[in-house]
Amino acid sequence: MSERPPSFIDLFCYAQGRSNTPPQFFFWSAISLIAACTADHVWLVRFAEAPDRRTFPNLYTLLVAPSAVGKGAAIKEAANIGRETVADRLYFGRLTAEGLRDVLKTEPTTWLLNEELAFSVHQGPPAFDFVTVLVGLFDGANLPPVRDRTRTRGEIKIDGACINWLAGTTPDWLGKTFDMSGFAGGFSRRILVVRVDYPLTLLPEPLYTPDREAVRDELRSRCHSLSQLGGPMSLDVDADALYREWFRDRPMPESEEL
């Protein structure tokens, strides 16, 4: 039997060599990229008795670390690898809640990238509004068209929202940008927080392998292949067992607000 080829995630992390960016950031940026490529074309049906209850691969992923640890490097690398495949669905930059609604009206499967959350989202009420939109549309692909009407802007209809969000921030800015009510209001249950501190060993420059560009070209080709997939997916035996173990043994939140 031929050896199984390396996974997309393994190749993505391998192409980054050794650097000051934590491997966890590259790992989760690769997962976000996979989800962005497949978007709402694939889904998981957890219960055969309820085939209409579909779980789509839309993820809200937040990379949290002090400044100059490499959050932006991981996010930009994912954008670079996926930009040709995701193309018009990629939004990299600053955005308000109103702007997010406008973007999703045109492209409901947007891959939203914020290299630094503090730059991308204003503190206070604008941040709360931004979070509210994301929370409300997390399961949008399973909902009827979501309508938003105001006197001045008229009606915006968002149909089939399947948002993938990958952002970076510092612990300090996270606390200032989103108050606890935003997290307690459903945001914490929909977001993957990847927290890392300063690396113990610092490198003056990244160390790459000679085949880096060839591997990155292979990743771009795989992105295109992922975008062509469609239909239901399933968990293999090991993945299903891991899910059940996690669900049964996961710790309860310590904060009463969560």
C-alpha positions as CSV (number, residue, x, y, z in Angstrom):
1,M,0.0,0.0,0.0
2,S,1.4,3.4,-1.0
3,E,2.2,5.9,1.7
4,R,-0.5,8.5,2.5
5,P,0.6,11.9,1.2
6,P,1.1,14.6,3.8
7,S,-2.0,16.6,4.7
8,F,-2.7,20.1,3.7
9,I,-2.1,21.3,7.2
10,D,1.2,19.4,7.5
11,L,2.4,20.9,4.2
12,F,1.4,24.4,5.2
13,C,3.3,24.2,8.5
14,Y,6.3,22.6,6.8
15,A,6.5,25.4,4.3
16,Q,6.9,27.9,7.1
17,G,10.2,26.4,8.3
18,R,11.4,27.7,11.7
19,S,10.6,31.3,12.8
20,N,9.4,33.3,15.8
21,T,5.8,32.7,14.8
22,P,4.3,30.0,17.0
23,P,3.4,26.8,15.0
24,Q,-0.1,26.9,16.5
25,F,-0.8,30.1,14.5
26,F,0.2,28.5,11.2
27,F,-1.8,25.4,12.1
28,W,-5.0,27.2,12.7
29,S,-4.5,29.6,9.8
30,A,-4.2,26.6,7.6
31,I,-7.5,25.2,9.0
32,S,-9.1,28.6,8.4
33,L,-7.9,28.5,4.8
34,I,-9.3,25.0,4.2
35,A,-12.7,26.2,5.6
36,A,-12.6,29.3,3.3
37,C,-11.9,27.2,0.2
38,T,-14.7,24.7,0.9
39,A,-17.1,27.4,2.3
40,D,-20.7,26.2,2.0
41,H,-20.0,23.6,-0.7
42,V,-19.5,20.8,1.9
43,W,-21.2,20.0,5.2
44,L,-21.4,17.5,8.0
45,V,-24.6,15.8,8.9
46,R,-24.3,14.6,12.5
47,F,-27.6,12.9,12.8
48,A,-29.1,10.7,10.1
49,E,-32.6,11.4,11.4
50,A,-32.1,15.1,10.8
51,P,-30.4,15.5,7.4
52,D,-31.4,19.1,7.2
53,R,-29.3,20.0,10.2
54,R,-26.0,20.7,8.5
55,T,-22.8,21.8,10.1
56,F,-20.8,23.9,7.7
57,P,-17.0,24.6,8.0
58,N,-17.3,28.2,9.0
59,L,-14.9,29.1,11.8
60,Y,-14.2,32.2,13.9
61,T,-10.5,32.0,14.8
62,L,-8.7,34.5,17.0
63,L,-4.9,34.4,17.3
64,V,-4.0,36.0,20.6
65,A,-0.4,36.9,21.6
66,P,1.8,39.9,22.6
67,S,3.0,42.2,19.9
68,A,5.7,41.0,17.4
69,V,5.0,37.3,18.0
70,G,3.9,36.6,14.4
71,K,0.1,36.7,14.3
72,G,0.2,38.8,11.1
73,A,2.8,36.5,9.5
74,A,0.5,33.5,9.8
75,I,-2.6,35.3,8.6
76,K,-0.8,36.9,5.6
77,E,0.7,33.5,4.6
78,A,-2.8,32.0,4.6
79,A,-4.1,34.9,2.5
80,N,-1.1,34.6,0.1
81,I,-1.7,30.8,-0.4
82,G,-5.5,31.1,-0.8
83,R,-5.9,34.5,-2.6
84,E,-6.2,33.0,-6.1
85,T,-8.8,30.4,-5.1
86,V,-10.8,32.5,-2.7
87,A,-10.4,35.7,-4.9
88,D,-13.4,38.0,-4.5
89,R,-14.5,36.3,-1.3
90,L,-11.4,37.4,0.5
91,Y,-11.8,40.6,2.6
92,F,-8.5,41.8,4.3
93,G,-8.7,45.0,6.2
94,R,-10.8,47.3,8.3
95,L,-14.5,46.9,8.7
96,T,-17.5,48.1,10.7
97,A,-20.7,46.2,11.4
98,E,-22.5,48.2,8.7
99,G,-19.7,47.4,6.3
100,L,-19.8,43.7,7.1
101,R,-23.5,43.6,6.3
102,D,-22.8,45.3,2.9
103,V,-20.0,42.8,2.2
104,L,-22.1,39.8,3.1
105,K,-25.1,41.0,1.0
106,T,-22.9,40.7,-2.1
107,E,-20.8,37.7,-1.0
108,P,-22.2,35.7,1.9
109,T,-19.3,33.2,2.0
110,T,-16.7,35.9,2.7
111,W,-13.3,35.0,4.2
112,L,-12.7,37.8,6.6
113,L,-9.1,38.5,7.7
114,N,-8.0,41.1,10.3
115,E,-4.3,41.1,10.9
116,E,-4.8,43.2,14.0
117,L,-8.2,43.5,15.6
118,A,-7.3,46.8,17.2
119,F,-6.8,48.4,13.8
120,S,-9.8,46.7,12.2
121,V,-12.5,47.2,14.8
122,H,-13.2,50.3,16.9
123,Q,-13.6,49.9,20.6
124,G,-16.8,50.4,22.5
125,P,-20.2,50.3,20.8
126,P,-18.8,49.7,17.3
127,A,-17.0,46.5,18.5
128,F,-20.2,45.3,20.2
129,D,-22.2,45.9,17.0
130,F,-19.5,44.0,15.0
131,V,-19.7,41.1,17.4
132,T,-23.5,41.1,17.3
133,V,-23.5,40.7,13.5
134,L,-21.0,37.9,13.6
135,V,-22.9,36.0,16.4
136,G,-26.2,36.4,14.6
137,L,-24.9,35.1,11.3
138,F,-22.8,32.2,12.6
139,D,-25.3,29.7,11.6
140,G,-26.6,31.7,8.6
141,A,-26.2,28.9,6.1
142,N,-29.0,27.1,7.9
143,L,-31.3,30.1,8.3
144,P,-33.8,31.7,5.9
145,P,-32.5,35.0,4.4
146,V,-31.6,37.4,7.2
147,R,-33.1,40.9,6.8
148,D,-31.8,44.1,8.3
149,R,-33.8,47.3,7.7
150,T,-33.2,50.9,8.8
151,R,-35.0,54.1,7.9
152,T,-31.9,55.6,6.2
153,R,-30.2,52.5,4.7
154,G,-33.3,50.6,3.6
155,E,-33.3,46.9,3.7
156,I,-30.3,44.6,3.4
157,K,-30.9,40.9,2.8
158,I,-28.2,38.3,3.6
159,D,-28.9,34.9,2.2
160,G,-26.8,31.8,3.2
161,A,-24.1,33.5,5.2
162,C,-21.1,31.2,5.8
163,I,-18.4,33.4,7.2
164,N,-14.9,32.4,8.0
165,W,-13.1,34.9,10.2
166,L,-9.4,34.8,11.0
167,A,-8.0,37.7,13.2
168,G,-5.1,38.5,15.4
169,T,-4.9,40.7,18.5
170,T,-3.0,41.1,21.8
171,P,-4.5,40.1,25.2
172,D,-4.6,43.8,26.2
173,W,-6.5,44.9,23.1
174,L,-8.9,42.0,23.3
175,G,-10.0,43.1,26.7
176,K,-10.4,46.7,25.5
177,T,-12.1,45.9,22.2
178,F,-14.7,43.4,23.5
179,D,-16.3,43.6,26.9
180,M,-17.4,40.5,28.7
181,S,-21.1,41.0,27.7
182,G,-20.0,40.4,24.1
183,F,-18.5,37.1,25.0
184,A,-21.3,36.1,27.3
185,G,-23.8,36.9,24.6
186,G,-22.8,33.9,22.5
187,F,-19.5,35.0,21.0
188,S,-17.3,32.8,23.3
189,R,-19.2,29.7,22.2
190,R,-18.6,30.4,18.5
191,I,-14.9,31.4,18.6
192,L,-11.6,29.5,18.7
193,V,-9.1,31.4,20.8
194,V,-5.5,30.4,20.2
195,R,-3.4,32.0,23.0
196,V,0.4,32.0,22.9
197,D,3.0,33.9,24.9
198,Y,6.5,35.1,23.7
199,P,8.6,32.3,22.3
200,L,11.4,31.1,24.6
201,T,13.9,31.1,21.7
202,L,14.1,34.0,19.2
203,L,15.5,33.7,15.7
204,P,16.9,36.7,13.9
205,E,15.4,35.5,10.6
206,P,13.2,32.6,9.4
207,L,14.9,29.4,8.4
208,Y,13.2,27.9,5.3
209,T,13.8,24.6,3.5
210,P,15.0,24.7,-0.1
211,D,11.7,23.3,-1.5
212,R,9.6,26.0,0.2
213,E,8.3,27.6,-3.1
214,A,7.5,24.2,-4.6
215,V,5.5,23.3,-1.5
216,R,3.6,26.6,-1.6
217,D,2.7,26.0,-5.2
218,E,1.4,22.5,-4.2
219,L,-0.7,24.2,-1.5
220,R,-2.2,26.6,-4.0
221,S,-3.1,23.7,-6.3
222,R,-4.7,21.9,-3.4
223,C,-6.7,25.0,-2.5
224,H,-8.2,24.9,-6.0
225,S,-9.0,21.2,-5.6
226,L,-10.7,21.9,-2.2
227,S,-12.8,24.6,-3.8
228,Q,-14.2,22.0,-6.3
229,L,-15.4,19.7,-3.6
230,G,-19.2,19.5,-2.9
231,G,-21.7,17.5,-0.8
232,P,-21.9,15.9,2.6
233,M,-18.8,14.8,4.6
234,S,-18.5,12.5,7.5
235,L,-16.2,11.9,10.5
236,D,-14.1,8.8,10.4
237,V,-14.0,6.4,13.4
238,D,-11.1,8.1,15.1
239,A,-12.4,11.7,14.6
240,D,-15.9,10.7,15.9
241,A,-14.3,9.1,19.0
242,L,-12.2,12.2,19.7
243,Y,-15.3,14.4,19.4
244,R,-17.3,12.3,21.8
245,E,-14.4,12.2,24.3
246,W,-14.0,16.0,24.1
247,F,-17.7,16.6,24.5
248,R,-18.0,14.3,27.5
249,D,-14.8,15.5,29.3
250,R,-14.6,19.2,28.4
251,P,-14.3,21.4,31.5
252,M,-17.1,23.8,32.4
253,P,-16.3,27.5,32.1
254,E,-15.1,29.0,35.4
255,S,-16.6,32.4,34.8
256,E,-20.3,32.8,35.9
257,E,-20.9,35.1,33.0
258,L,-20.1,32.3,30.5
